[in-house]
Amino acid sequence: MKNLVTGASGFIGTPLCCMLREVGHHVIACSRTQVKQQEIFYVPVAELQPFADWGEALAGIDYIIVTGK
């Protein structure tokens, strides 16, 4: 499965990304702070806003997991 995790550098997002990778999922980490975990692709965002272009980040995504505020 290919998962996009928002808030990936946060308290919940960081261990969630690790756990997903450990069980064999492909993880796209999306956050304002860079995620530096092996085999996790990082997509920087300034803010989660409705007019942002999410086309590239969402290509082929099976699940979106929203963490944080």
C-alpha positions as CSV (number, residue, x, y, z in Angstrom):
1,M,0.0,0.0,0.0
2,K,1.1,3.6,-0.7
3,N,0.3,5.9,2.2
4,L,0.5,9.7,2.5
5,V,1.0,10.8,6.1
6,T,0.4,14.4,6.9
7,G,2.1,15.8,10.1
8,A,4.8,13.1,9.5
9,S,7.4,14.9,11.6
10,G,5.2,15.2,14.7
11,F,4.6,13.2,17.8
12,I,2.2,10.7,16.2
13,G,3.4,11.0,12.6
14,T,7.0,10.0,13.2
15,P,6.4,6.6,14.8
16,L,3.5,6.0,12.5
17,C,5.7,6.4,9.4
18,C,8.3,4.0,10.9
19,M,5.6,1.4,11.7
20,L,4.1,1.6,8.3
21,R,7.6,1.1,6.7
22,E,8.3,-1.8,9.0
23,V,5.2,-3.7,7.8
24,G,6.0,-3.1,4.2
25,H,4.1,0.0,3.2
26,H,5.4,2.7,0.9
27,V,5.3,6.0,2.8
28,I,5.1,9.6,1.5
29,A,5.8,11.9,4.5
30,C,4.2,15.3,4.3
31,S,5.1,18.0,6.8
32,R,6.6,21.4,7.3
33,T,9.7,19.9,9.0
34,Q,11.8,17.5,6.9
35,V,11.4,13.9,7.7
36,K,14.8,12.1,7.7
37,Q,13.9,8.4,7.8
38,Q,15.2,5.7,5.6
39,E,13.0,4.7,2.6
40,I,10.5,7.4,3.3
41,F,9.9,10.0,0.6
42,Y,9.4,13.5,2.0
43,V,7.1,16.1,0.5
44,P,7.5,19.6,2.1
45,V,4.5,21.8,2.7
46,A,4.2,25.3,4.0
47,E,0.6,24.9,5.2
48,L,-2.2,22.5,4.4
49,Q,-4.5,24.8,2.4
50,P,-7.3,23.9,0.0
51,F,-5.8,25.8,-3.0
52,A,-2.4,24.0,-2.7
53,D,-1.5,21.7,-5.7
54,W,-1.4,18.1,-4.3
55,G,-1.4,16.4,-7.7
56,E,2.2,15.0,-7.6
57,A,2.0,14.0,-3.9
58,L,-1.3,12.2,-4.3
59,A,-0.4,10.3,-7.4
60,G,-1.0,6.6,-6.8
61,I,-1.9,7.1,-3.1
62,D,-4.1,4.4,-1.5
63,Y,-4.6,6.0,1.9
64,I,-4.2,9.5,3.4
65,I,-3.5,9.5,7.1
66,V,-3.9,12.9,8.7
67,T,-2.1,13.5,12.0
68,G,-1.6,16.7,14.0
69,K,-4.0,19.6,14.3
